[in-house]
Amino acid sequence: MKTFKNLFCKIASFENLLCAARNAAEGKKERSYVMKFVLKLEENLFELQSELNSGSYRPGEYRTFHIYDPKPRMISAAPFRDRVVHHALMNIVAPLLERSFIFDSYSNRVGKGTHKAINRYQKFLRKYSFVLKCDIKKYFPAIDHAILKSLVHKRIACPATLELMDRIIDFSNPQQQVDDYFSGDNLFTPVERRKGLPIGNLTSQFFANYYLNPLDHFVKEKINCKAYLRYVDDFVLFSHSKKDLHAWKSQISGFLQEYRLNLHPGRCQIYPAEIGRRFLGQVIFKTHRRLPYENVQRFRKRLREWVKVQPDGFEQRLASWLGHAGQANTYCLVKALKI
């Protein structure tokens, strides 16, 4: 297994930090905290560079808020200077770690994303008879810090880079409590092990994708599933045999125990390919796609609010939703919304 060394000088270079600041500010340039940072951009970047090189850099406290659309989630927003560091780290490290990813891993990757995953899902749907759709119970809160670090340490051999990555992981704010027990645990193990990554971080998104990279290789290389794809913790297997899918589900459940994860008991289903099911925000059939009714209703409500207050990034938000909706069969819907 190839390891990567001498990365930190690239991460902490002024050119990379400047690029990271621009990426972190994209779509948020009118926010007060961004303008404050950019007002003294060179001074702030040189200060960050000095802290990184001296090892004195420490992440700040997260600002947390809750959303309930479509389900309750806690979102954690890091201070802007920390977001710059996250981008600087990922600029260098992500392309290297991504070399070990399978083709059909779609989250947080250039040239991939939800629409590519949906296209691939529909392609497999047309080819196979049955589908096994799974996700993982409380995935982000359940990610084990020690296991995540061990996975990263297998590929990165630059001590300063590992120290920075470990520090970002260690400074994760408390997430929803997950008290699942696994083989070999004692009474206190679930509360003694550090776990959970904040939803909202660029680093969290990548680490969450990387944490399940071993699962991808297990499915493709050990149980030999020919048609499989994953987007974060949503993953789907296809086969002509229901029996195979039941067996694979059991094997996957056992494999995930090694990573202190459990399949979500209410969201793992085996169903015929002829039946339309929801995947990544669309209801997908062999011949067409639809947006779920509740998604459309939520967008109608948001659109009315946006029109009233004209929030920052209104046009960008609208274009983003229209881009998502345009991937489904929604011509009549968009026309009815009179956008």
DADA-V71708 format. One record per backbone hydrogen bond with DSSP energy under -1.0 kcal/mol. CO is the residue of the C=O (numbers start at 1). NH is the residue of the N-H. E is the energy in kcal/mol with one decimal. If there is no record, write none. Layout:
# DADA-V71708
co=CO nh=NH e=E
co=CO nh=NH e=E
This chain:
# DADA-V71708
co=4 nh=157 e=-3.4
co=7 nh=11 e=-1.9
co=8 nh=12 e=-2.8
co=13 nh=17 e=-2.3
co=14 nh=18 e=-2.5
co=15 nh=19 e=-2.1
co=16 nh=20 e=-2.5
co=17 nh=21 e=-2.3
co=18 nh=22 e=-2.0
co=19 nh=23 e=-2.2
co=20 nh=24 e=-2.8
co=21 nh=25 e=-1.7
co=25 nh=28 e=-2.7
co=28 nh=31 e=-2.0
co=31 nh=35 e=-2.4
co=32 nh=36 e=-2.4
co=33 nh=37 e=-1.4
co=34 nh=38 e=-2.8
co=35 nh=39 e=-2.0
co=38 nh=41 e=-1.6
co=40 nh=44 e=-2.7
co=41 nh=45 e=-2.6
co=42 nh=46 e=-2.7
co=43 nh=47 e=-1.9
co=44 nh=48 e=-2.2
co=45 nh=49 e=-2.8
co=46 nh=50 e=-2.4
co=47 nh=51 e=-2.2
co=48 nh=52 e=-2.7
co=49 nh=53 e=-2.5
co=50 nh=54 e=-2.0
co=51 nh=56 e=-1.4
co=51 nh=57 e=-1.4
co=63 nh=77 e=-3.2
co=65 nh=75 e=-3.2
co=67 nh=73 e=-2.4
co=73 nh=67 e=-2.5
co=75 nh=65 e=-2.2
co=77 nh=63 e=-2.8
co=79 nh=83 e=-1.7
co=80 nh=84 e=-1.9
co=81 nh=85 e=-1.5
co=82 nh=86 e=-2.5
co=83 nh=87 e=-2.4
co=84 nh=88 e=-2.5
co=85 nh=89 e=-2.7
co=86 nh=90 e=-2.6
co=87 nh=91 e=-2.5
co=89 nh=93 e=-2.8
co=90 nh=94 e=-1.1
co=93 nh=97 e=-2.4
co=94 nh=98 e=-2.5
co=97 nh=100 e=-1.7
co=98 nh=101 e=-1.9
co=102 nh=105 e=-1.1
co=104 nh=230 e=-2.2
co=106 nh=113 e=-2.1
co=109 nh=112 e=-2.0
co=113 nh=117 e=-1.9
co=114 nh=118 e=-2.7
co=115 nh=119 e=-2.3
co=116 nh=120 e=-2.2
co=117 nh=121 e=-2.6
co=118 nh=122 e=-2.4
co=119 nh=123 e=-2.0
co=120 nh=124 e=-2.4
co=121 nh=125 e=-2.5
co=122 nh=126 e=-1.7
co=124 nh=128 e=-2.1
co=129 nh=273 e=-2.9
co=130 nh=239 e=-2.0
co=131 nh=271 e=-2.1
co=132 nh=237 e=-2.6
co=133 nh=269 e=-2.3
co=134 nh=235 e=-2.3
co=135 nh=264 e=-2.9
co=138 nh=142 e=-1.5
co=140 nh=197 e=-1.6
co=143 nh=196 e=-2.8
co=144 nh=148 e=-2.5
co=145 nh=149 e=-2.7
co=146 nh=150 e=-2.0
co=147 nh=151 e=-2.0
co=148 nh=152 e=-2.1
co=149 nh=153 e=-2.9
co=150 nh=154 e=-1.0
co=152 nh=155 e=-1.4
co=152 nh=156 e=-2.3
co=155 nh=4 e=-2.4
co=158 nh=162 e=-2.5
co=159 nh=163 e=-2.4
co=160 nh=164 e=-1.9
co=161 nh=165 e=-2.5
co=162 nh=166 e=-2.9
co=163 nh=167 e=-2.0
co=164 nh=168 e=-2.2
co=165 nh=169 e=-2.2
co=166 nh=170 e=-3.0
co=167 nh=171 e=-1.9
co=169 nh=172 e=-1.6
co=182 nh=185 e=-2.3
co=188 nh=192 e=-1.7
co=189 nh=193 e=-2.1
co=194 nh=145 e=-2.3
co=198 nh=201 e=-1.2
co=199 nh=76 e=-2.8
co=201 nh=205 e=-1.9
co=202 nh=206 e=-2.0
co=203 nh=207 e=-3.2
co=204 nh=208 e=-2.7
co=205 nh=209 e=-1.5
co=206 nh=210 e=-2.8
co=207 nh=211 e=-2.5
co=210 nh=213 e=-1.6
co=212 nh=216 e=-1.7
co=213 nh=217 e=-1.8
co=214 nh=218 e=-2.2
co=215 nh=219 e=-2.7
co=216 nh=220 e=-2.3
co=217 nh=221 e=-2.8
co=218 nh=222 e=-1.8
co=218 nh=223 e=-2.0
co=219 nh=225 e=-2.5
co=227 nh=238 e=-2.2
co=229 nh=236 e=-2.5
co=230 nh=106 e=-2.6
co=231 nh=234 e=-2.4
co=234 nh=231 e=-3.2
co=235 nh=134 e=-2.9
co=236 nh=229 e=-1.9
co=237 nh=132 e=-3.1
co=239 nh=130 e=-2.8
co=241 nh=245 e=-1.6
co=242 nh=246 e=-2.4
co=243 nh=247 e=-2.2
co=244 nh=248 e=-3.0
co=245 nh=249 e=-2.4
co=246 nh=250 e=-1.7
co=247 nh=251 e=-2.2
co=248 nh=252 e=-2.9
co=249 nh=253 e=-2.4
co=250 nh=254 e=-1.9
co=251 nh=255 e=-2.3
co=252 nh=256 e=-2.6
co=255 nh=258 e=-1.4
co=256 nh=259 e=-1.2
co=256 nh=261 e=-1.9
co=257 nh=260 e=-1.7
co=262 nh=137 e=-2.6
co=264 nh=267 e=-1.2
co=269 nh=133 e=-2.8
co=271 nh=131 e=-2.4
co=272 nh=275 e=-1.6
co=277 nh=284 e=-2.6
co=279 nh=282 e=-1.0
co=282 nh=279 e=-3.1
co=283 nh=290 e=-2.5
co=284 nh=277 e=-1.3
co=288 nh=285 e=-2.8
co=289 nh=329 e=-2.0
co=290 nh=283 e=-3.3
co=292 nh=296 e=-1.8
co=293 nh=297 e=-2.2
co=294 nh=298 e=-2.2
co=295 nh=299 e=-2.3
co=296 nh=300 e=-2.5
co=297 nh=301 e=-2.0
co=298 nh=302 e=-2.5
co=299 nh=303 e=-3.1
co=300 nh=304 e=-2.0
co=301 nh=305 e=-1.7
co=302 nh=306 e=-3.0
co=303 nh=307 e=-2.5
co=304 nh=308 e=-1.4
co=305 nh=309 e=-2.2
co=306 nh=310 e=-2.9
co=311 nh=314 e=-1.5
co=313 nh=317 e=-2.8
co=314 nh=318 e=-2.5
co=315 nh=319 e=-2.6
co=316 nh=320 e=-2.2
co=317 nh=321 e=-2.2
co=318 nh=322 e=-2.6
co=319 nh=323 e=-2.3
co=320 nh=324 e=-2.1
co=321 nh=325 e=-3.3
co=322 nh=326 e=-2.4
co=324 nh=327 e=-1.3
co=325 nh=328 e=-1.8
co=328 nh=330 e=-1.6
co=330 nh=334 e=-2.8
co=331 nh=335 e=-2.1
co=332 nh=336 e=-2.2
co=333 nh=337 e=-1.7
co=334 nh=339 e=-1.1
